[in-house]
Amino acid sequence: MYNVIVSDLDGTLLNSHHQVSDYTREVLHQLVARDIEFIVATGRHYVDVRSIRDKLGLNVSLITSNGAMVHNPNDKLIYNQTIPAEMVEDLVGRFRLPGVHLNMYRGEHWLVEEEMPGMLDFSPDSDFRYRLTDLRATAKQGVEKVFYVGDHQQLLKVEELLLAHFGDRLNVTFSLPQCLEVMHGEVNKGSAVASLMGLKGVPLQRVIAFGDGMNDYEMLSGVGRGVVMANAHSRLRDALPRHERTQSSDEDGVARYLARVFEL
């Protein structure tokens, strides 16, 4: 049986209103009461995810920025891998296309160059907000993640440019069709889950994980049971054709799958 559950947030545990439903919250509380560990693994910033965890009412480990940061349930940072400063310099200075917005997670901050009010809709219950700044002038050290937001076709061009220039020195992946995310080449949710399970002495075969984007690929393919959401990105469905499916995030797909597996 499974000892640990790991879930992505957007498009997975959170519904289209970017909230956890009452039913999902109830199922997770029942499982934790049975000594099943629950872990969040997301591309979101740690400060943002803390508020979601507090709303959930569970004291859980947090894998954030797609695995660049890992915090234990007591908010102690146990892993942090940033992008080399010279690569950040290139990302900010060279790989830009019209209509594509550049974002940066550095330390406690979310940095942008222009107003993007639509992005704040993803965190209706959080006080975490972006800060306007000149990214070309800001410090390039200590950056966990750079991400591009815009039209999917434009982002495909950015992806092609980045892969051609950096190869596997950077992890370039889509979390959503309109969001292309960039981390250190060794950073992904799968390696973060593996490291955390190693510290806990839990075999990966005893982990069940849920996700909907390509930033979940390594995690879903590396655990005992990886489950793909019905609303998953087509790239993920194509990459994991034999993995189990569950209902969409708006249908409480994670909770309903868990209720069936654990016979709640």
C-alpha positions as CSV (number, residue, x, y, z in Angstrom):
1,M,0.0,0.0,0.0
2,Y,1.0,3.6,-0.2
3,N,2.5,5.7,2.7
4,V,2.8,9.0,1.0
5,I,0.6,11.1,-1.4
6,V,2.2,13.9,-3.4
7,S,0.1,16.4,-5.4
8,D,0.6,19.3,-7.7
9,L,-1.6,22.3,-7.1
10,D,-2.9,24.2,-10.1
11,G,-5.0,22.0,-12.4
12,T,-4.6,19.1,-9.9
13,L,-5.5,19.7,-6.3
14,L,-6.9,23.2,-6.9
15,N,-10.1,23.7,-9.0
16,S,-10.4,26.3,-11.7
17,H,-11.1,29.0,-9.0
18,H,-7.6,28.1,-7.6
19,Q,-9.1,26.8,-4.4
20,V,-9.3,23.5,-2.5
21,S,-12.8,22.1,-2.4
22,D,-14.5,21.1,0.9
23,Y,-14.6,17.5,-0.3
24,T,-10.9,17.4,-1.2
25,R,-10.0,18.9,2.2
26,E,-12.1,16.4,4.0
27,V,-10.6,13.4,2.2
28,L,-7.0,14.6,2.9
29,H,-7.8,15.1,6.6
30,Q,-9.1,11.6,6.8
31,L,-6.0,10.2,5.2
32,V,-3.6,12.1,7.4
33,A,-5.6,10.9,10.4
34,R,-4.7,7.4,9.2
35,D,-1.0,8.2,9.2
36,I,-0.8,8.7,5.4
37,E,1.6,11.6,4.7
38,F,0.6,14.3,2.3
39,I,3.1,16.5,0.4
40,V,2.5,19.4,-1.9
41,A,4.8,19.6,-5.1
42,T,4.2,22.8,-7.1
43,G,5.8,25.4,-9.4
44,R,4.4,28.1,-7.1
45,H,6.6,30.2,-4.8
46,Y,7.0,28.9,-1.2
47,V,5.5,32.1,0.4
48,D,2.4,31.7,-1.8
49,V,2.0,28.0,-1.0
50,R,2.2,28.5,2.8
51,S,-1.1,30.3,2.6
52,I,-2.7,27.4,0.7
53,R,-1.3,25.0,3.2
54,D,-2.8,27.1,6.1
55,K,-6.2,27.1,4.3
56,L,-5.9,23.3,3.9
57,G,-5.3,23.0,7.7
58,L,-2.5,20.4,7.4
59,N,1.1,20.6,8.5
60,V,2.8,19.2,5.4
61,S,6.2,19.3,3.6
62,L,6.3,21.7,0.7
63,I,8.2,21.2,-2.6
64,T,8.0,24.5,-4.4
65,S,9.4,26.3,-7.5
66,N,9.3,22.8,-9.2
67,G,11.7,21.3,-6.7
68,A,14.2,24.2,-6.4
69,M,13.1,24.5,-2.7
70,V,11.9,22.0,-0.2
71,H,10.6,22.9,3.3
72,N,9.7,20.5,6.1
73,P,6.4,20.8,8.0
74,N,8.1,23.2,10.4
75,D,9.0,25.5,7.6
76,K,12.7,24.6,7.8
77,L,14.4,24.9,4.4
78,I,16.1,21.5,3.7
79,Y,17.0,22.0,0.0
80,N,17.6,24.9,-2.3
81,Q,19.1,24.9,-5.8
82,T,19.3,28.1,-7.7
83,I,20.1,28.9,-11.3
84,P,23.7,30.0,-12.0
85,A,23.9,33.8,-12.1
86,E,25.4,33.9,-15.6
87,M,22.5,31.8,-17.0
88,V,20.0,34.1,-15.4
89,E,21.8,37.0,-17.1
90,D,21.3,35.3,-20.4
91,L,17.6,34.5,-19.7
92,V,16.9,38.1,-18.8
93,G,19.0,39.7,-21.5
94,R,18.9,37.6,-24.6
95,F,15.8,35.3,-24.8
96,R,12.9,37.7,-25.1
97,L,10.0,37.7,-27.6
98,P,7.3,40.3,-28.1
99,G,4.2,39.8,-25.9
100,V,6.0,37.4,-23.5
101,H,6.2,38.5,-19.9
102,L,9.3,37.6,-17.9
103,N,9.0,36.6,-14.2
104,M,11.6,35.7,-11.6
105,Y,11.5,34.0,-8.2
106,R,14.4,35.2,-6.1
107,G,14.5,34.4,-2.4
108,E,11.2,35.7,-0.8
109,H,10.3,37.8,-3.9
110,W,8.3,37.4,-7.2
111,L,9.8,40.0,-9.6
112,V,8.2,41.3,-12.8
113,E,8.8,44.2,-15.2
114,E,5.2,45.2,-15.8
115,E,1.8,44.9,-14.3
116,M,0.1,41.4,-14.7
117,P,-3.1,41.6,-12.7
118,G,-4.4,38.4,-14.3
119,M,-1.6,36.4,-12.6
120,L,-2.9,37.5,-9.2
121,D,-6.1,35.5,-9.9
122,F,-4.1,32.3,-9.3
123,S,-3.7,33.3,-5.6
124,P,-7.0,34.7,-4.4
125,D,-6.4,33.7,-0.8
126,S,-2.8,34.7,-0.6
127,D,-1.0,38.0,0.3
128,F,1.9,37.0,-2.0
129,R,2.2,39.6,-4.7
130,Y,4.7,40.5,-7.4
131,R,7.1,43.4,-7.2
132,L,7.7,45.7,-10.2
133,T,11.4,46.0,-10.9
134,D,14.0,46.3,-13.7
135,L,15.0,42.7,-14.2
136,R,18.1,43.6,-16.2
137,A,19.4,45.7,-13.3
138,T,18.4,43.4,-10.5
139,A,20.9,40.9,-8.9
140,K,21.1,37.6,-10.7
141,Q,22.3,35.5,-7.7
142,G,19.8,33.3,-5.7
143,V,17.2,32.9,-8.4
144,E,15.2,29.7,-8.0
145,K,13.1,30.0,-11.1
146,V,12.6,32.2,-14.2
147,F,9.3,31.9,-16.0
148,Y,7.7,33.2,-19.2
149,V,4.0,34.0,-19.5
150,G,2.2,34.6,-22.8
151,D,0.7,33.0,-25.9
152,H,1.5,29.3,-26.2
153,Q,2.8,29.6,-29.7
154,Q,5.2,32.3,-28.7
155,L,6.3,30.3,-25.7
156,L,7.1,27.3,-28.0
157,K,9.5,29.6,-29.8
158,V,11.1,30.6,-26.5
159,E,11.4,26.9,-25.5
160,E,13.1,26.1,-28.7
161,L,15.6,28.9,-28.3
162,L,16.4,27.9,-24.7
163,L,16.8,24.2,-25.4
164,A,19.1,25.0,-28.3
165,H,21.3,27.3,-26.2
166,F,21.4,25.6,-22.8
167,G,20.6,22.0,-23.5
168,D,20.2,20.1,-20.2
169,R,22.0,22.7,-18.2
170,L,18.6,24.1,-17.5
171,N,15.2,22.4,-16.9
172,V,12.8,24.0,-19.4
173,T,9.2,22.9,-19.0
174,F,5.6,23.9,-19.3
175,S,3.4,24.0,-16.2
176,L,0.5,25.4,-18.1
177,P,0.2,26.1,-21.9
178,Q,0.7,29.8,-21.2
179,C,3.5,29.4,-18.7
180,L,7.0,28.2,-19.6
181,E,9.2,27.6,-16.5
182,V,13.0,27.5,-16.2
183,M,15.1,26.0,-13.3
184,H,18.6,24.6,-12.7
185,G,19.1,21.5,-14.9
186,E,19.1,19.2,-11.9
187,V,15.9,20.6,-10.5
188,N,12.5,18.9,-11.0
189,K,9.7,17.6,-8.8
190,G,10.8,14.0,-9.3
191,S,14.3,14.5,-7.9
192,A,12.9,16.5,-5.0
193,V,10.4,13.8,-4.1
194,A,13.2,11.2,-4.4
195,S,15.5,13.2,-2.1
196,L,12.7,13.8,0.5
197,M,11.7,10.1,0.5
198,G,15.4,9.2,0.9
199,L,15.6,11.3,4.0
200,K,12.4,9.7,5.4
201,G,13.5,6.2,4.4
202,V,10.4,5.6,2.3
203,P,10.7,3.7,-1.0
204,L,9.4,5.5,-4.0
205,Q,7.2,2.5,-4.8
206,R,5.1,3.5,-1.7
207,V,4.4,6.9,-3.1
208,I,1.4,7.9,-5.2
209,A,1.5,11.2,-7.0
210,F,-0.9,13.4,-9.1
211,G,-0.2,16.0,-11.8
212,D,-1.4,17.7,-14.9
213,G,1.6,19.4,-16.5
214,M,5.0,18.6,-18.0
215,N,6.6,19.9,-14.9
216,D,5.0,16.8,-13.2
217,Y,6.5,14.3,-15.7
218,E,9.6,13.2,-13.7
219,M,7.5,13.0,-10.5
220,L,4.7,10.9,-12.0
221,S,7.1,8.6,-13.9
222,G,9.4,8.0,-10.8
223,V,6.9,7.0,-8.1
224,G,5.1,3.8,-7.4
225,R,1.8,5.1,-8.9
226,G,1.7,8.3,-11.0
227,V,-1.9,9.5,-11.8
228,V,-2.6,12.0,-14.7
229,M,-5.5,14.4,-14.4
230,A,-8.3,14.3,-17.1
231,N,-7.5,18.0,-17.7
232,A,-3.8,17.4,-18.2
233,H,-1.7,19.1,-20.9
234,S,-1.7,17.0,-24.0
235,R,2.1,16.7,-23.9
236,L,1.9,14.9,-20.5
237,R,-0.9,12.6,-21.7
238,D,1.2,11.7,-24.7
239,A,4.4,11.2,-22.6
240,L,2.7,8.9,-20.1
241,P,0.1,7.0,-22.2
242,R,0.0,4.0,-19.8
243,H,-0.4,5.9,-16.6
244,E,-3.7,5.9,-14.8
245,R,-6.1,8.7,-15.2
246,T,-8.5,10.4,-12.8
247,Q,-11.2,13.0,-13.2
248,S,-10.5,16.7,-13.7
249,S,-9.5,19.1,-10.9
250,D,-13.0,20.7,-11.1
251,E,-14.4,17.2,-10.4
252,D,-12.2,16.6,-7.3
253,G,-10.2,14.1,-9.3
254,V,-7.5,13.7,-6.7
255,A,-9.8,13.2,-3.8
256,R,-12.1,10.9,-5.6
257,Y,-9.2,8.7,-6.7
258,L,-7.8,8.6,-3.2
259,A,-11.2,7.8,-1.7
260,R,-11.5,4.8,-4.0
261,V,-7.9,3.5,-3.4
262,F,-8.0,3.9,0.3
263,E,-11.6,2.8,0.6
264,L,-12.8,5.9,2.5
